Amino acid sequence: MSDRLREAVVGSRWFRGLRRAVAYRGYERETAVIILKSVIASTVAWVVGSLAGGSSQIGFAPFSALLVVTPSVYGSVLQSGRYVAAVFLGALIAGAGGITVGANIWLFALVVLVALLVGQFSLFGEQGKQIAVVAAFALAGGTAGSLVNLGTLLLMVLVGTGTAVVTNTVFAPAIRFRDARNAVLDFADALGGFVRQMADGFREGDDGLDEADYWKRLADGFDATARNAQETVSQQEYRMRLNPRKLVDGSPPAGKPMAYRDWITALRRSSRHLQSLTRTLFFARSSHSRSPEPSDSFLRAFAPVLDAAAEAFRAVHDADEPERETFSPDLDSCLEEAFQRITRMREHIGDYGTADLWSVHSAMLTDMERLFDELYEGHTNTERDAREGA
C-alpha cells in the first residue's frame, strides 16, 4: 500500500469515527469527550499555574491534569487522590536524600529502588508508578535539593489535579440506566429466540438434532452476552458516584442497579442450563459417547417445554421485568405452565423409550427445571431489592 493510499485510509477512518461520535452515543463519543476535557483541563491548569507563580515547575500542572481526567467524576477524584499521594511520597523520598546527602549516582539508584518498592502497595493503584517517576525527576533535575522547589512541585500537582476534577465535574457524564435496562432485556430476548429455535428443531424429532453442534456454539456465546450486560450496569453505577447530575436529573432508586444485576445473574444461570442441555445433545450424538441419544418421541414431547421457556423469556422482556417491584402475571403464568409440563413429562418418562434412555431424558428435564427456577429466583431477588431500596 502506498503512503498516499495509507494516509487516505487513515483519514477516512478518522472521519467516520468523528461522524459516529457526533451522531451516536458510544465509544467514539466518549473518546471525543475525554479528549475535549483533557485539552480544557490541561490548558486551564497551565494558566492557573502561571498565575500562581510556579514557573520553575509549571509543567507538572498540565501533566497532572492529563493524568487524572477520566470518564467519571468519581474516577477523577479517586485518581487525583492517589496521584497526589504518590507525588507527595516521591518528593519526600527524593528530598530526604537530595537535601541531606546531595545528588549522586548511588543515591539516585537507591531512591528509585525505594520508590519502586513503595509503589507496589495496592493503595496507590495504577498511580503507584508515579512515586518513582517523581522521585527520579526531582532528584535528577535538581528539585530534590530545595524545599522551595519541592513545595512548588506539589503546588503545581494540586493545581493540575484540582483543575481536572473541576473539569470532570462540569462535564459530568449522563447517568443512563436505560442502557443497563436494555442490556437485560436484550439478553432475555436473545435467550428467548434461541430457545424457540431449539423448540422448532425438537419438533422434527431425530432429524432436528442435526443442529446440535450449532446450538452448542450459540449457547456458549451467551457467556459473553452476560459479561457485556454486567459491564453496562457497572459502568452506569460507576458514573453515578459523586455525579452532580443526580441533583438535577434525579438518581434511580437504591435497589434498581441491584435489580439489573440480579436479573443478569438469573439470565446467565439460565443460559448455563441451556449450555448443559446442548452439551448433552452434542455428546449424545458423538461417535465416542457412551450416552444414548434421546428418543424421537421424547424430543417431540420436549418441544412444548422449550416453548414454555421461550414464552417465559418473552414475558421477562415484554413485561419489563427488571423495572417491576412485583411479579408480572404474564411471567407467573408462563412459569406455572412450564413446571406443569415438566411434571407431566416426568410422570410419563417411561413412555418415551427403554430404561437405558431414562438418564439422558431425566437430565434434560432437570436442566429445564433449573432454568425455570432461575427465572423465579430473579423475580424473588427483584422484590427483595425493591423492599430494601424503599
Secondary structure, DSSP 8 states (H G I E B T S, - for coil): --HHHHHHHHHHHHHHHHHHHHHS-SHHHHHHHHHHHHHHHHHHHHHHHHHTT-GGGTTHHHHHHHHH--SSHHHHHHHHHHHHHHHHHHHHHHHHHHHHT---HHHHHHHHHHHHHHTTSGGGGGGGHHHHHHHHHHHHTTGGG-HHHHHHHHHHHHHHHHHHHHHHHHT-----HHHHHHHHHHHHHHHHHHHHHHHHHHTTGGGGGGGHHHHHHHHHTHHHHHHHHHHHHHHHHHHHTT-THHHHH----TTHHHHHHHHHHHHHHHHHHHHHHHHHHHHHTSTT--S----HHHHHHHHHHHHHHHHHHHHHHHTTGGG-SS--HHHHHHHHHHHHHHHHHHHTGGGGS-GGGHHHHHHHHHHHHHHHHHHHHHHHHHHHHHHHH-
